[in-house]
Amino acid sequence: MDRCVRFPPMRFHPSNRTLYQVWLMQPAPQLTPAVRPTPQLVLTRELLTLAADDLAARIEAEMADNPALDWIEEPSGERRSTTPSASMASHAETIDYDFRAPRSLADYLTEQVRVHPSLRHFSVAVEIIGSLDHRGWLAESIAVLAERLGVAEEIVSDTLAVVQSLDPPGTGARDAREALLIQLDQLDGEQAARRTLARRLIADHWTDFSHQAWARLARALKSPESDIRDAAAFIRDNLAPYPAHTFWGEENADPVLTPDVILYLDPRDPEGPFKVTIVEATRYKLHVPRPIASAATHAPQVDEYVTRARLFIASLHQRWRTIAHIALGLADAQRSFVLDGPRHLKPLSQVQLAAELDIHESTISRTIRGKFAQLPDGRIVPLSAFFASDGSAKEALRTLIAGEQTPLTDQELCEALSRQGHHLSRRTIAKYRDDLGIAAAHRRARTARSC
């Protein structure tokens, strides 16, 4: 049955008869119900905007409020190559990043091993120093180093112990946990008296410590929570997870930038596609413990907690998938920039990337905010650095004209810029020339002849 449509009152007059008849012939307006975002979509959007420190605080708050949410405990003795806590990460958003290469640590360490009284294998020490990454950690295992150098693993292990005794303390550690433990062992007598609880936090309760679960640690160690927080403050004030970023030599190293994503290539396929690691996904391994999930079937309140915990975990995983998707899209679009440096940055807007990845532009904006990527050569850059405005195209145009042997026409400039990845029309080239105050080709030729 057709539904009744109410029309607003209209004064009838012969002059508007046709209008009235047409109006009556219009189909009834279709009422489309407003689409309400799902709880997971709302939560995912919230989590997506958070920088690393804010996400750590958000997870801690959620865990404190939801007993159904817990860490996945790692096997005993397994080490994690992650930062020990969000509070120990740098406040990267406050740093103006530049593309200067970080100061090398190798020369400073080599000077020390040359005169070290306990060193027996100088060449092995040099190889270990050369294998340190930008954090000051040893990037290769003892077994791999021994095989590559053709020496016994015992020799590599003994030499590594010497390197780990050098300044800055913690150099040559395999991860943040080992770096902190090495530094604890090297503290002087006054500080050593305070390191007992700190050592227990790092050595025996790394998972809870790295996630700042102070209440849980207080219960496990049977200590006041204030003592736990005091020990954590002692660690933060006296130890550093990244030895290469501490004070060493005569100058301070560059400020620490902690990456959210790590972009890399398969060594067996250097021309292949980029791969990505989401750093926080290796840190925040959450789940609903099986006993709690089982209890949810008989207790409505527990079921509510479990549902909420699963929603939070699903939203967290969606955040990571989105970050990975966008990071790989940026790396593919700016491959030359990633591999060869900032001079090879091509024009790219968030609108263009959104169209390429078939996602909304607002998702791009939320995702890149306050997040950093580590590139294959060790550079750490904000995700926003992958986008370039027309300014880079203008600079490329200026460089082309400055280096021309004979004046290039706008069409020739258009073709040359296209080969560099700047796809512009001839009309846009002319506009950019005017903006830069550069004359057309025939006028530049006339000026050259008169000189």
Secondary structure, DSSP 8 states (H G I E B T S, - for coil): -------------GGGHHHHHHHHHS------------HHHHHHHHHHT--HHHHHHHHHHHHHH-TT-EE----TT----S-S-GGGS--GGGS---------SHHHHHHHHHT-TT---HHHHHHHHHTB-TTS-B-S-HHHHHHHHTS-HHHHHHHHHHHHTSSSTTTT-SSHHHHHHHHHHT--HHHHTTHHHHHHHHHH-HHHHHTT-HHHHHHHHT--HHHHHHHHHHHHHH--S-GGGSEETTEE-------SEEEE--TT-TTS--EEEEHHHHH--EE--HHHHHHTTT-HHHHHHHHHHHHHHHHHHHHHHHHHHHHHHHHHHTHHHHHH-GGG---B-HHHHHHHHTS-HHHHHHHHTT-EEE-TTS-EEEGGGG-B-HHHHHHHHHHHHHT-SS---HHHHHHHHHHTT----HHHHHHHHHHHT---HHHHHHHHHH-
